């Protein structure tokens, strides 16, 4: 298995180590750098897993949720223009241009570099597969990361910010 879901972890420290070191978490690490003072949290990352189609199961220990992956560029009206769909459609491609696009969308939504720098009271939840295999039960015929959908490959990246109560 090349990528794990946050729901596979029961320890915050093991999850944090995984995100900071695992090859499949390159995109997650680049996203975390966009929010340098937000704390990566396992429980909020587990909430992010349920966030597909903007219907997360919110954790009662948090408030002021920010649906980062649901943000769209200025003037965009389609859900397919949001960060989640963009990252999914570009899974496996080089990280830097994708992060620059995400940064542009964040800026369009008022989350400028300056604002993100001072978000030290926020926690971040992230679940990122970015073209990695997420199931050991089948074969993976393309190299990682892959731009082509293959058996048991997951392109999803879900991101939430929130403050602890």
N, C-alpha and C positions, 0 to 999 in steps of 0.2 A: 504494500500500500504506500503510495507516495504522498498522499495528503490526508490529514485527519480533520475531522470536524471538532469544533470546540466541545461538542457534547461527548466526545470520546475522553475528555479529561475530567479529573476530579480534584486536581491540585493546581492552584494558581501558578506556583513556581514552575511546575513541569510544563504547563501550557505556555508560559512566558518564554521559557528556554526554547521550546519548540518553535515559536514564532520568530525568535531572535536567531535561530541557527538552521532550521530546516530549509533545504533547497526549494521546496514547494512554497515557501512563505516570502519569496523575494518581493512580490507585489505588496503584501501586507506590511513588510518592513518599510517600503517606500511610502506607503500611506501613513504609517505611524510617524514618519519624519515630518509630514505635513502638520501634525499636531504634536509638537515636541514636548509639551508640558502636560498633555493628557496622559492619564495612567491606563495602560492596557489591563483590562479586567476580564477574567474568565466568565463570570456570571453574565456580564453584559455581552460578551461574545456569544454565549449560548443563546441570549435573546436575539442577537443579530441573525442567527441561523433560522429563526422562525419568521424573519422579516420579509421573506419573499412576497411580492405583491402588496407591500406596505401594510401587512396585517401581523405585526409581531406580537408575541405574547410578552407584554411589558413586565419587567421585574419590579415588584412593589418597593424594592429598596432604592429605586432611582426615580428621578423626576427630571423635568426639562429635557425630554428626549429630543435629539436632533437627528432626523432621518437623512444622513449624509448621502447614502446611495440613491435616495429618491430625488436629489437635487438635479435641476436641469439648467442648461445654458440660458442666458438671457434671451427672451423671445421664443424659446422652445415651448411647445405645447403637448407634444407626444410623450407618453411614458417611455417610449423606446429611445428617447434622447437623454434619459437620466444617467447618472453615474453608474448605477448597477448594470444597466443594459450596455452601456458603452464598454465597461470593463469586460463584460461577458463576450461581447462581439469581437473584442480585440485580444482575447485570452491567448497567451503564448507569444504575443508580439513583444518587441523591446519595451522595457519598463519606462524609460525616461520620457518619451513622447506621450505616453499614456498618462503618466503622473502630471506632466505639464498641462494636459487637457483637463484633468481632474482639478488641478489648481485653478485653472481659468474658470471652471464652473463654480468652485468654492468662492472665488472672488466675485463672480456675478451674483452670488447669493449673500454677499455681505461678509463672508468669512475670508477676509484678507489675511496676508501674512501677519500683519500686526495683531489682528484679532485672534488668530490661531495661536500666536505666541503667548498670549495672556490667558489662555483657557486652562490654567493650572488647576481649577476647581472641577474640571470635567474628567470623566473616565471615558475610555473608548472601548467599544466592542467590535471585533472584526472576525469575520469568517471568510477565508480566502482559499480557493482551490486553484484558480488561474490556469486551467488547462492540465491539471494533474489527475491521475487516476485516484478515485476515492473508494474503490472497492477491491478487495483482494480476490473476489470470487470469479473474476474473469481475466482475460488477457488484455494487454495494453499494447497495441500494435504500432503505435507511433511514438517517436521520441518525446521526452518531456523537455520543455513544455510544448504542447501541441496546439496548433491553430485549427486543427480539424477534430470534430467531435468523434470520439471513439468509444468503444464499450467502457462503461464505468468511469468515463471522464467527466469532470465537473468544471465548468467555467465560472461558477458563481463567486462573487465577492460582495459581501454585505457588511455595511458599516453603520454603527450608531454611536452617538455621543450622548452622555447624560450626566447629571450631577447626582451624587449619592445623597440620600435623605439624611 
